[in-house]
């Protein structure tokens, strides 16, 4: 039995408990340099790291909504793209000096060989998904309901990616009375 277990583990290349994408985000954020801004902006690296982590974790959860991420990309790539998206989404709230950002990205590249260019397609998909969810939230708040009809049965009923719409046709209902 032990021999068979060893054989299975070797076939799996010993990847029986890989780190989650959120765990990789937390690990990568340890590379974030410290800084303090003294002007009229109250910003500190500890607060920024927390805010970036929370937003990046949200992006990793969004990635679960689309099978594209699970089947085509590594967890480390999704984690790095999630951090980039979080930094982009929070650029008005988190005041990170440009030099600190570049140093952080360089440290990640040095440690992992991941680059912003290498995960750009993932970043675009995540931002598109983020945008779709935010716009649907805004529509819901305005009283507009979007409905999608599956044309050929190939789309997942829980597909959240906008590129999934090419097999669905949007049908607008207009404003509903409150």
GROMACS elastic network, one bead per residue, 0.5 to 0.9 nm:
[ bonds ]
;  ai    aj funct       b0    kb
    1     4     6  0.51972   500
    1     5     6  0.62288   500
    1     6     6  0.86499   500
    2     6     6  0.60960   500
    2     7     6  0.85412   500
    3     6     6  0.50726   500
    3     7     6  0.61814   500
    3     8     6  0.87144   500
    4     8     6  0.61983   500
    4     9     6  0.85962   500
    5     8     6  0.51282   500
    5     9     6  0.61704   500
    5    10     6  0.86000   500
    6     9     6  0.51063   500
    6    10     6  0.61539   500
    6    11     6  0.86109   500
    7    10     6  0.51863   500
    7    11     6  0.62223   500
    7    12     6  0.86943   500
    8    11     6  0.50353   500
    8    12     6  0.62282   500
    8    13     6  0.84931   500
    8    14     6  0.84329   500
    9    12     6  0.50406   500
    9    13     6  0.60475   500
    9    15     6  0.75000   500
    9    16     6  0.74872   500
   10    14     6  0.56893   500
   10    15     6  0.87816   500
   11    14     6  0.74925   500
   12    15     6  0.56986   500
   12    16     6  0.72312   500
   13    16     6  0.83209   500
   14    17     6  0.83038   500
   15    18     6  0.58118   500
   17    20     6  0.87801   500
   19    22     6  0.81358   500
   19    23     6  0.59647   500
   19    24     6  0.65999   500
   19    75     6  0.81999   500
   20    23     6  0.50806   500
   20    24     6  0.63930   500
   20    25     6  0.87443   500
   20    75     6  0.70217   500
   20    76     6  0.88238   500
   20    79     6  0.89870   500
   21    24     6  0.50809   500
   21    25     6  0.63022   500
   21    26     6  0.88133   500
   21    57     6  0.81703   500
   21    60     6  0.65000   500
   21    61     6  0.89346   500
   21    74     6  0.88758   500
   21    75     6  0.50978   500
   21    76     6  0.65034   500
   21    77     6  0.87457   500
   21    78     6  0.68642   500
   21    79     6  0.53421   500
   22    26     6  0.63791   500
   22    27     6  0.87211   500
   22    53     6  0.85200   500
   22    56     6  0.78631   500
   22    57     6  0.55744   500
   22    58     6  0.89270   500
   22    60     6  0.64982   500
   22    61     6  0.84296   500
   22    75     6  0.88208   500
   22    79     6  0.67442   500
   23    26     6  0.51292   500
   23    27     6  0.62816   500
   23    28     6  0.86976   500
   23    57     6  0.89772   500
   23    79     6  0.85046   500
   24    28     6  0.60773   500
   24    29     6  0.85122   500
   24    75     6  0.76529   500
   24    76     6  0.62991   500
   24    79     6  0.60815   500
   24    80     6  0.82055   500
   25    28     6  0.51815   500
   25    29     6  0.61361   500
   25    30     6  0.88716   500
   25    53     6  0.69347   500
   25    56     6  0.71224   500
   25    57     6  0.72936   500
   25    60     6  0.87735   500
   25    76     6  0.80098   500
   25    78     6  0.89382   500
   25    79     6  0.51698   500
   25    80     6  0.68135   500
   25    82     6  0.78088   500
   25    83     6  0.69278   500
   26    29     6  0.51995   500
   26    30     6  0.67133   500
   26    53     6  0.66819   500
   26    57     6  0.87899   500
   26    79     6  0.89708   500
   27    30     6  0.54582   500
   27    31     6  0.77021   500
   28    31     6  0.56939   500
   28    32     6  0.76610   500
   28    79     6  0.83563   500
   28    80     6  0.77144   500
   28    83     6  0.86779   500
   28   108     6  0.68342   500
   29    32     6  0.52567   500
   29    33     6  0.89441   500
   29    49     6  0.67634   500
   29    52     6  0.84041   500
   29    53     6  0.73255   500
   29    83     6  0.82900   500
   29   104     6  0.85672   500
   29   108     6  0.89632   500
   30    33     6  0.80951   500
   30    49     6  0.85303   500
   31   104     6  0.62791   500
   31   105     6  0.88134   500
   31   107     6  0.65171   500
   31   108     6  0.70030   500
   32    45     6  0.79155   500
   32    49     6  0.73326   500
   32   100     6  0.78692   500
   32   101     6  0.81078   500
   32   103     6  0.81084   500
   32   104     6  0.52538   500
   32   105     6  0.85494   500
   32   107     6  0.82655   500
   32   108     6  0.89554   500
   33    45     6  0.73808   500
   33   100     6  0.64222   500
   33   101     6  0.84276   500
   33   103     6  0.74281   500
   33   104     6  0.64043   500
   34    44     6  0.76718   500
   34    45     6  0.51069   500
   34    46     6  0.74892   500
   34   100     6  0.80735   500
   35    43     6  0.84079   500
   35    44     6  0.60765   500
   35    45     6  0.53065   500
   35    46     6  0.86408   500
   35    96     6  0.81272   500
   35    97     6  0.82604   500
   35   100     6  0.76395   500
   36    42     6  0.81845   500
   36    43     6  0.61326   500
   36    45     6  0.64609   500
   36    96     6  0.89467   500
   37    40     6  0.82390   500
   37    41     6  0.64881   500
   37    42     6  0.65308   500
   37    43     6  0.56198   500
   37    44     6  0.66433   500
   37    95     6  0.80803   500
   37    96     6  0.85334   500
   37    97     6  0.83844   500
   38    41     6  0.67278   500
   38    42     6  0.69403   500
   38    43     6  0.79239   500
   39    42     6  0.74141   500
   41    95     6  0.76913   500
   42    95     6  0.85075   500
   43    46     6  0.87150   500
   43    47     6  0.71261   500
   43    48     6  0.72384   500
   43    94     6  0.71181   500
   43    95     6  0.61553   500
   43    96     6  0.79662   500
   44    47     6  0.55364   500
   44    48     6  0.62189   500
   44    49     6  0.86483   500
   44    94     6  0.88063   500
   44    95     6  0.82960   500
   44    96     6  0.85300   500
   45    49     6  0.58930   500
   45    50     6  0.85085   500
   45    96     6  0.78841   500
   46    49     6  0.51913   500
   46    50     6  0.63295   500
   46    51     6  0.87380   500
   47    50     6  0.51941   500
   47    51     6  0.62401   500
   47    52     6  0.85833   500
   47    94     6  0.83658   500
   48    51     6  0.50976   500
   48    52     6  0.59535   500
   48    53     6  0.83404   500
   48    93     6  0.87843   500
   48    94     6  0.57222   500
   48    95     6  0.77099   500
   48    96     6  0.76771   500
   49    52     6  0.51146   500
   49    53     6  0.59137   500
   49    54     6  0.85608   500
   50    53     6  0.50667   500
   50    54     6  0.61939   500
   50    55     6  0.86576   500
   51    54     6  0.52276   500
   51    55     6  0.62282   500
   51    56     6  0.84529   500
   51    86     6  0.84877   500
   51    90     6  0.80818   500
   51    93     6  0.89515   500
   51    94     6  0.76165   500
   52    55     6  0.52137   500
   52    56     6  0.58459   500
   52    57     6  0.83302   500
   52    83     6  0.68338   500
   52    86     6  0.56385   500
   52    87     6  0.62889   500
   52    90     6  0.74107   500
   52    94     6  0.80717   500
   53    56     6  0.50654   500
   53    57     6  0.59058   500
   53    58     6  0.85008   500
   53    83     6  0.74125   500
   53    86     6  0.78278   500
   54    57     6  0.51170   500
   54    58     6  0.63055   500
   54    59     6  0.88228   500
   54    86     6  0.83774   500
   55    59     6  0.63932   500
   55    60     6  0.88003   500
   55    82     6  0.80592   500
   55    83     6  0.78829   500
   55    85     6  0.83144   500
   55    86     6  0.52000   500
   55    87     6  0.83057   500
   55    89     6  0.81069   500
   55    90     6  0.80304   500
   56    60     6  0.62899   500
   56    61     6  0.86558   500
   56    79     6  0.75064   500
   56    80     6  0.87043   500
   56    81     6  0.84924   500
   56    84     6  0.79733   500
   56    85     6  0.70319   500
   56    86     6  0.50019   500
   56    87     6  0.81842   500
   57    60     6  0.50034   500
   57    61     6  0.62998   500
   57    62     6  0.86698   500
   57    79     6  0.82820   500
   57    82     6  0.73207   500
   57    83     6  0.83101   500
   57    86     6  0.86312   500
   58    61     6  0.50531   500
   58    62     6  0.62854   500
   58    63     6  0.87388   500
   58    82     6  0.82303   500
   58    86     6  0.85746   500
   59    63     6  0.62795   500
   59    64     6  0.89350   500
   59    78     6  0.87294   500
   59    79     6  0.84733   500
   59    81     6  0.86790   500
   59    82     6  0.53384   500
   59    83     6  0.81680   500
   59    85     6  0.74963   500
   59    86     6  0.73810   500
   59   126     6  0.67894   500
   59   127     6  0.85332   500
   59   130     6  0.76289   500
   60    63     6  0.50177   500
   60    64     6  0.68037   500
   60    78     6  0.69030   500
   60    79     6  0.66412   500
   60    81     6  0.89707   500
   60    82     6  0.61561   500
   60   126     6  0.86662   500
   61    64     6  0.53245   500
   61    65     6  0.72697   500
   62    65     6  0.53803   500
   62    66     6  0.76544   500
   62   126     6  0.73398   500
   62   129     6  0.73247   500
   62   130     6  0.74994   500
   62   160     6  0.87143   500
   63    66     6  0.58190   500
   63    67     6  0.79336   500
   63    68     6  0.83326   500
   63    69     6  0.59682   500
   63    70     6  0.78770   500
   63    78     6  0.76796   500
   63    82     6  0.88378   500
   63   125     6  0.88277   500
   63   126     6  0.68244   500
   63   129     6  0.83913   500
   64    67     6  0.68399   500
   64    68     6  0.89062   500
   64    69     6  0.71268   500
   64    70     6  0.72554   500
   65    68     6  0.88996   500
   65    69     6  0.85542   500
   65   158     6  0.74710   500
   65   159     6  0.66588   500
   65   160     6  0.59697   500
   65   161     6  0.77122   500
   66    69     6  0.60884   500
   66    70     6  0.75756   500
   66   158     6  0.84262   500
   66   159     6  0.60955   500
   66   160     6  0.62343   500
   66   161     6  0.62362   500
   67    70     6  0.52278   500
   67    71     6  0.62285   500
   67    72     6  0.83499   500
   67   159     6  0.82699   500
   68    71     6  0.55214   500
   68    72     6  0.57767   500
   68    73     6  0.77348   500
   68   161     6  0.89219   500
   69    72     6  0.55553   500
   69    73     6  0.54255   500
   69    74     6  0.79874   500
   69    75     6  0.85678   500
   69    78     6  0.74262   500
   69   122     6  0.78477   500
   70    73     6  0.61217   500
   70    74     6  0.74971   500
   70    75     6  0.79443   500
   71    74     6  0.82862   500
   73    76     6  0.83210   500
   73    77     6  0.64231   500
   73    78     6  0.67548   500
   73   122     6  0.80119   500
   74    77     6  0.52136   500
   74    78     6  0.64082   500
   74    79     6  0.86327   500
   75    78     6  0.51039   500
   75    79     6  0.60317   500
   75    80     6  0.85998   500
   76    80     6  0.61395   500
   76    81     6  0.85357   500
   76   112     6  0.87400   500
   76   114     6  0.83903   500
   77    80     6  0.52024   500
   77    81     6  0.60858   500
   77    82     6  0.84180   500
   77   114     6  0.72248   500
   77   118     6  0.83554   500
   77   119     6  0.61639   500
   77   122     6  0.77256   500
   78    81     6  0.51120   500
   78    82     6  0.59387   500
   78    83     6  0.86351   500
   78   119     6  0.77266   500
   78   122     6  0.67084   500
   78   123     6  0.80457   500
   78   126     6  0.89015   500
   79    82     6  0.50050   500
   79    83     6  0.63402   500
   79    84     6  0.87906   500
   80    83     6  0.51281   500
   80    84     6  0.63783   500
   80    85     6  0.86714   500
   80   108     6  0.85741   500
   80   114     6  0.76355   500
   80   115     6  0.85160   500
   80   116     6  0.80828   500
   80   119     6  0.74545   500
   80   123     6  0.86922   500
   81    84     6  0.50285   500
   81    85     6  0.61160   500
   81    86     6  0.85058   500
   81   116     6  0.74723   500
   81   119     6  0.58253   500
   81   120     6  0.72336   500
   81   121     6  0.87926   500
   81   122     6  0.61406   500
   81   124     6  0.87373   500
   81   126     6  0.78913   500
   82    85     6  0.50064   500
   82    86     6  0.59972   500
   82    87     6  0.85353   500
   82   122     6  0.84757   500
   82   123     6  0.68714   500
   82   126     6  0.74014   500
   83    87     6  0.61329   500
   83    88     6  0.85417   500
   84    87     6  0.51504   500
   84    88     6  0.62090   500
   84    89     6  0.86116   500
   84   116     6  0.76672   500
   84   123     6  0.71302   500
   85    89     6  0.59745   500
   85    90     6  0.84348   500
   85   123     6  0.62320   500
   85   124     6  0.85590   500
   85   126     6  0.73304   500
   85   127     6  0.65697   500
   86    89     6  0.50256   500
   86    90     6  0.59465   500
   86    91     6  0.82807   500
   87    90     6  0.52123   500
   87    91     6  0.57772   500
   87    94     6  0.77938   500
   87    96     6  0.89143   500
   88    91     6  0.52534   500
   88    92     6  0.85826   500
   89    92     6  0.78092   500
   89    93     6  0.86601   500
   89   127     6  0.86923   500
   90    93     6  0.51789   500
   90    94     6  0.56224   500
   90    95     6  0.85811   500
   91    94     6  0.54419   500
   91    95     6  0.66562   500
   91    96     6  0.78226   500
   92    95     6  0.68885   500
   96    99     6  0.83691   500
   96   100     6  0.65919   500
   96   101     6  0.66049   500
   97   100     6  0.53017   500
   97   101     6  0.64276   500
   97   102     6  0.88797   500
   98   101     6  0.51088   500
   98   102     6  0.62959   500
   98   103     6  0.86295   500
   99   102     6  0.51563   500
   99   103     6  0.60993   500
   99   104     6  0.85273   500
  100   103     6  0.50594   500
  100   104     6  0.60566   500
  100   105     6  0.86286   500
  101   104     6  0.50799   500
  101   105     6  0.62129   500
  101   106     6  0.85619   500
  102   105     6  0.51528   500
  102   106     6  0.60517   500
  102   107     6  0.85455   500
  103   106     6  0.50928   500
  103   107     6  0.61266   500
  103   108     6  0.87064   500
  104   107     6  0.51380   500
  104   108     6  0.63576   500
  104   109     6  0.87326   500
  105   108     6  0.51679   500
  105   109     6  0.62443   500
  105   110     6  0.86166   500
  105   114     6  0.89928   500
  105   115     6  0.76261   500
  105   116     6  0.78294   500
  106   109     6  0.50453   500
  106   110     6  0.60497   500
  106   111     6  0.85444   500
  106   115     6  0.83156   500
  107   110     6  0.50490   500
  107   111     6  0.60832   500
  107   112     6  0.84535   500
  108   111     6  0.51270   500
  108   112     6  0.58085   500
  108   113     6  0.72305   500
  108   114     6  0.67343   500
  108   115     6  0.77942   500
  109   112     6  0.52974   500
  109   115     6  0.55790   500
  109   116     6  0.86030   500
  110   113     6  0.57874   500
  110   114     6  0.80123   500
  111   114     6  0.81721   500
  112   115     6  0.85814   500
  114   117     6  0.84663   500
  114   118     6  0.64830   500
  114   119     6  0.74961   500
  115   118     6  0.50422   500
  115   119     6  0.65916   500
  115   120     6  0.85955   500
  116   119     6  0.54569   500
  116   120     6  0.59675   500
  116   123     6  0.86227   500
  117   120     6  0.50499   500
  117   121     6  0.82770   500
  118   121     6  0.77330   500
  118   122     6  0.87542   500
  119   122     6  0.53228   500
  119   123     6  0.61930   500
  119   124     6  0.87224   500
  120   124     6  0.61020   500
  120   125     6  0.86163   500
  121   124     6  0.51319   500
  121   125     6  0.62867   500
  121   126     6  0.86621   500
  122   125     6  0.51162   500
  122   126     6  0.61220   500
  122   127     6  0.85613   500
  123   126     6  0.51158   500
  123   127     6  0.60740   500
  123   128     6  0.84509   500
  124   127     6  0.51695   500
  124   128     6  0.60170   500
  124   129     6  0.85485   500
  125   128     6  0.50388   500
  125   129     6  0.61416   500
  125   130     6  0.85269   500
  125   161     6  0.77768   500
  125   162     6  0.86585   500
  125   163     6  0.88308   500
  126   129     6  0.50677   500
  126   130     6  0.60293   500
  126   131     6  0.84656   500
  126   161     6  0.87641   500
  127   131     6  0.59309   500
  127   132     6  0.84366   500
  128   131     6  0.50225   500
  128   132     6  0.60688   500
  128   133     6  0.85952   500
  128   161     6  0.76056   500
  128   162     6  0.71122   500
  129   132     6  0.50211   500
  129   133     6  0.61700   500
  129   134     6  0.85407   500
  129   160     6  0.69766   500
  129   161     6  0.56352   500
  129   162     6  0.67408   500
  130   133     6  0.52525   500
  130   134     6  0.61313   500
  130   135     6  0.85576   500
  131   134     6  0.51164   500
  131   135     6  0.60005   500
  131   136     6  0.84721   500
  132   135     6  0.51943   500
  132   136     6  0.60840   500
  132   137     6  0.85399   500
  132   160     6  0.82074   500
  132   161     6  0.78949   500
  132   162     6  0.70755   500
  133   136     6  0.51237   500
  133   137     6  0.61199   500
  133   138     6  0.86205   500
  133   160     6  0.82058   500
  134   137     6  0.50066   500
  134   138     6  0.62091   500
  134   139     6  0.85916   500
  135   139     6  0.60785   500
  135   140     6  0.85232   500
  136   140     6  0.60442   500
  136   141     6  0.85195   500
  136   144     6  0.86552   500
  136   145     6  0.81412   500
  136   146     6  0.76035   500
  137   140     6  0.50516   500
  137   141     6  0.61882   500
  137   142     6  0.86154   500
  138   141     6  0.50329   500
  138   142     6  0.62033   500
  138   143     6  0.86761   500
  138   144     6  0.86519   500
  139   143     6  0.62124   500
  139   144     6  0.50400   500
  139   145     6  0.66981   500
  139   146     6  0.79799   500
  140   143     6  0.50234   500
  140   144     6  0.53892   500
  140   145     6  0.60540   500
  140   146     6  0.84328   500
  141   144     6  0.75315   500
  142   145     6  0.88636   500
  142   175     6  0.80424   500
  143   174     6  0.85346   500
  143   175     6  0.59176   500
  143   176     6  0.59225   500
  143   177     6  0.77190   500
  143   178     6  0.75436   500
  144   172     6  0.82884   500
  144   173     6  0.72190   500
  144   174     6  0.59177   500
  144   175     6  0.50952   500
  144   176     6  0.65135   500
  145   172     6  0.72219   500
  145   173     6  0.64297   500
  145   174     6  0.72462   500
  145   175     6  0.76866   500
  145   176     6  0.80886   500
  146   170     6  0.72528   500
  146   171     6  0.68093   500
  146   172     6  0.56810   500
  146   173     6  0.68626   500
  146   174     6  0.85468   500
  147   169     6  0.87552   500
  147   170     6  0.62042   500
  147   171     6  0.56908   500
  147   172     6  0.65944   500
  147   173     6  0.77166   500
  148   165     6  0.81316   500
  148   168     6  0.61069   500
  148   169     6  0.59130   500
  148   171     6  0.61473   500
  148   172     6  0.86737   500
  149   167     6  0.89269   500
  149   168     6  0.56116   500
  149   169     6  0.57397   500
  149   170     6  0.67170   500
  149   171     6  0.73976   500
  150   153     6  0.57619   500
  150   154     6  0.76703   500
  150   155     6  0.65891   500
  150   156     6  0.86967   500
  150   157     6  0.81233   500
  150   165     6  0.89167   500
  150   167     6  0.67421   500
  150   169     6  0.70038   500
  151   154     6  0.79827   500
  151   155     6  0.84093   500
  151   167     6  0.62804   500
  151   168     6  0.56879   500
  151   169     6  0.71309   500
  152   155     6  0.76199   500
  152   167     6  0.69676   500
  152   168     6  0.80977   500
  153   156     6  0.79330   500
  153   167     6  0.83469   500
  154   167     6  0.71383   500
  155   158     6  0.84101   500
  155   159     6  0.69187   500
  155   164     6  0.67645   500
  155   165     6  0.82426   500
  155   167     6  0.63497   500
  155   168     6  0.72943   500
  156   159     6  0.50302   500
  156   160     6  0.87728   500
  156   164     6  0.83571   500
  157   160     6  0.87074   500
  159   162     6  0.84467   500
  159   164     6  0.65334   500
  159   165     6  0.86854   500
  160   163     6  0.86558   500
  160   164     6  0.72343   500
  160   165     6  0.88084   500
  161   164     6  0.53845   500
  161   165     6  0.74764   500
  162   165     6  0.54192   500
  162   166     6  0.79909   500
  163   166     6  0.60456   500
  163   167     6  0.85815   500
  164   167     6  0.61799   500
  164   168     6  0.71164   500
  165   169     6  0.65710   500
  165   170     6  0.76819   500
  166   169     6  0.72596   500
  173   176     6  0.79406   500
